[in-house]
Amino acid sequence: MKNIILFLATLPLAAFLPTEAFAQAGLKSQIFILDVATGTAEFAIDAIKLNPKKIIGIDISEDMLAIGERKVEQKNLSHLIELLR
C-alpha cells in the first residue's frame, strides 16, 4: 500500500482526527503529516498520538519556528518532527 499523506491545518487534534479509524484501517504507521502554519509546533507535537512516520511543520515565522524547535527538542521528538520555513 502506498504511504498516506495527510495535510492538516493547526487545529485541536482530538476533535478532528479519527485516530481509531486510522488504526482499524491499518494506516497508522503509514501516515505522514504536514502541519501548515505550525507556529510553535503544538499541533505537530500533539499529532505524535497518531504514530506517524514523519511530521513536517512549515511556517513563515522564524521566531515561532525557533520556539517550536526548542519544544520539539525538549520532548525528544526531533527524529519524528521536522520544522521548516
C-alpha positions in Angstrom: 0.0 0.0 0.0 1.3 3.5 -0.8 2.0 5.9 2.0 -0.8 8.2 3.1 -0.1 11.9 3.1 -2.4 13.8 5.5 -2.5 17.6 5.1 -3.8 19.5 8.1 -4.0 23.0 9.4 -3.3 23.7 13.0 -6.5 22.7 14.8 -7.1 20.8 18.1 -6.2 17.3 17.2 -8.6 15.3 19.3 -11.6 17.0 17.9 -10.9 16.4 14.3 -8.8 13.2 13.7 -10.4 9.8 13.7 -7.5 8.0 15.3 -9.4 4.8 15.9 -10.4 4.7 12.2 -6.8 5.0 11.2 -5.8 2.2 13.5 -8.7 -0.1 12.2 -7.7 0.6 8.6 -4.1 -0.3 9.4 -2.9 3.2 8.3 -1.3 4.5 11.5 2.3 3.6 10.6 1.9 4.9 7.0 0.8 8.4 7.9 2.9 11.5 7.0 1.6 14.7 8.4 2.1 18.2 7.0 1.3 20.9 9.6 0.7 24.1 7.7 1.3 27.3 9.7 2.8 25.2 12.5 3.8 28.2 14.6 5.2 26.8 17.9 4.6 23.2 16.8 1.8 22.5 19.3 -0.3 20.6 16.7 2.8 18.7 15.4 3.6 17.6 19.0 0.0 16.6 19.7 -0.1 14.6 16.4 2.5 12.2 17.7 -0.5 10.4 19.1 -1.2 9.1 15.6 2.2 7.3 15.5 3.1 8.8 12.1 6.3 8.0 10.1 7.1 11.7 10.0 5.6 15.1 10.7 6.7 18.2 8.8 5.7 21.6 10.2 6.0 24.7 8.0 5.7 28.3 8.9 6.9 31.7 7.7 7.8 33.0 11.1 11.4 32.2 12.1 10.7 33.3 15.7 7.7 30.9 16.0 9.8 28.0 14.5 12.6 28.7 16.9 10.2 28.2 19.8 8.8 25.1 18.2 12.3 23.6 17.7 13.0 24.1 21.4 9.8 22.4 22.3 10.4 19.5 19.9 13.9 19.0 21.2 12.8 19.2 24.9 10.3 16.4 24.2 12.9 14.3 22.3 10.8 14.3 19.1 13.4 15.6 16.6 13.6 12.3 14.9 9.9 12.5 14.1 9.1 16.2 13.7 10.9 18.5 11.2 10.1 22.2 11.2 10.8 24.2 8.0 10.5 27.8 6.8 
